[in-house]
Amino acid sequence: MASPADGTPFLPDRRCRSLQGHILDTMAAQSPQNLILVADDDEHIVELVGLYLRRAGYKVEAAYDGDEALRKTAEMHPALLVLDIMMPGQDGLQVCRTLGRRGDTPIVLLTARSTDIDKIAGLRFGADDYVTKPFNPEELLARIEAVLRRSRAGNGQRTVERIVHGRLDVDIDARSATLSGVVVPLTPKEFDLLATFARFPNVVLDREQLLDLVWGTSFYAIRTVDVHVARLRDKLEGSGTKIDTVWGSGYRFSAEA
């Protein structure tokens, strides 16, 4: 089937897509390991990715916001989740962080953001790979298949994440932090903030990025970040770690070797 002159992949009309999808889903349904959940609030992208996946023999389910993605993942246990970062409700990073703690669903992120922080955060929070929009559907398919091969070869087990900076030991899975073996008493958000800083040592993170990475939204007041940073500084006093204020930019975490 020919593509438009600009090279954009051709999408048949909705009735043809529906019929083709039904036929291919019926074929793929015989193998439950072939189910892939595509989560994106852009219907066109969901249809495009679904078309290529079905042609490759996969069964496809769709979700259009973060809450639906979490619910369908829990209900259907897909072999892999294709997850957009910018979605209504819980965004992709928050979904990724939630699923990454369980570690049983491989994730390929779709991101329209150009900053490395978002890509690194997704990988740190449990994603296995990412593709930046606009993307080539064939490249996305190749990355999906590569992630599935790695996941199946490793029996779906992921490495436990532990971050150590000097005397500070942050156990991501256990959600605990210790200084020279002594547990640091942290609230859930204080721990999330510390874990975020620990993942990005010597990187300046602005308040909007911290709101997105820690709280999963930018709707909280900027003052929320400042209050939690101040509390975290008090609890880490004397540890050899520092959270410096970079005026006009944000905060930077560092630790003694």
Secondary structure, 3 states (H helix, E strand, C coil): CCCCCCCCCCCCCHHHHHHHHHHHHHHHCCCHHHEEEEECCCHHHHHHHHHHHHHCCCEEEEECCHHHHHHHHHHHCCCEEEEECCCCCCCHHHHHHHHHHHCCCCEEEEECCCCHHHHHHHHHCCCCEEEECCCCHHHHHHHHHHHHHHHHHCCCCCCCCEEEECCEEEECCCCEEEECCEECCCCHHHHHHHHHHHHCCCCEECHHHHHHHHHCCCCCCHHHHHHHHHHHHHHCCCCCEEEEEECCCEEEEEECC
